[in-house]
Amino acid sequence: MASSSSSPPSSSSSPHVMKDGDHGNWAELPPDLTSSILLRLGAIEILENAQKVCRSWRRVCKDPWMWRKIDMRNPGELSSPKYDLEIMCRHAVDRSQGGLLEIEIWYFGTDSLLNYIADRSSNLRSLKFALSHLITGEGLIQAVLKLPLLEELEVSYGISLSKESLKVVGQSCPNLKTLKVNKFGYRDYATVCDDDALAIAETMPGLRHLQINKHGIKSDS
């Protein structure tokens, strides 16, 4: 709780001029305000930059409440050796202490990482990953078996889910309300659509939002 002994300067006060290395103003922000600011950043920015600003920011950054949602979208160049995104993601998941509700990762990820997330996040509600070419359909299935509370699943331009995989998703995640599958495909389009639609209809009765994008054709309901 912020101390009531220090009040913000009046509008007539001279603005504080920060000097090099002066983080006093930032450090004195109430923790709830600091959290509100930091929650606008992605996990990468928090781990690489924000938590290094000052000790009070680091304390806030280590609060499990800050890690209920993990956003690890990135523009692609962060796959350079300077960043080990998989280790960073595991660290972020650990900080959530089991409270993770939403996670989104782009351009990286493996079956091992996906199962690491699932093993430590049984309350997960939303799982999104895009262009994660090392994640396989089998890896996804192993993960969703551990995520019975999942409500949203988005898989974009990485793995191609078979009708069998879709059935397992539906059977393992009875609360699923949103499914988005954007994929590159090599099988006959009509066959894929029929098979996928049948698997979804049979196993996902609570689905409210469905998006399937393949060969530039999108079905959204």
Beta strands, then each sheet from edge to edge (+ up, - down):
strand 1: 69-72
strand 2: 102-106
strand 3: 126-130
strand 4: 152-156
strand 5: 178-183
strand 6: 209-214
strand 7: 217-220
sheet 1: 1+ 2+ 3+ 4+ 5+ 6+ 7-
end
